[in-house]
């Protein structure tokens, strides 16, 4: 897999890069506000916004073929693979790899949030999101997208990876902070 392979793959997602830029701009403007509203850091709130924006720009915008040739989605859902992608599929950059990577930032952001009701709600929404996306792709045929159960499996895999990395990172940061506090307090 080369950068040219990735670039060529992403060419079908006409609104992906503009969506990324818009997501970053929204995160800059609203990250502090969302952080306060959810009682989390601005950085984590901004990552939530960017993660959601990446997903929206890659999955809920028209395909290049829909924009240039008027292609429409099939209006059916391919019920093929329902489990995780094979290692071989993930190592060759394509739909499975992209769908996994797409959900890692959102999972990471949620995993960085301390365990709370807010975190549980965000996990629940994030788990429902791949199903909602595929339903939209099924019904909004003008997007030129295809509904696939494999996308749901890959999205959930990416979400799980991000959540695990986020939870581990949060615990490591908390442990490091405690160690720093203990070293700075001579009376321990």
Secondary structure, 3 states (H helix, E strand, C coil): CCHHHHHHHHCCCCCHHHHHHHHHHHHHHHHHHHHHHHCCCHHHHHHHHHHHHHHHHHHCCCCHHHHHHCCCCCCCEECCCCCCCCHHHHHCCCHHHHHHHHHHHHHHHHHCCCCCHHHHHHHHHHHHHHHHHHHHHHHCHHHCCCEEHHHHHHHHHHHHHHHHHHHHHHHHHHHHHHHHHHHHCCCC
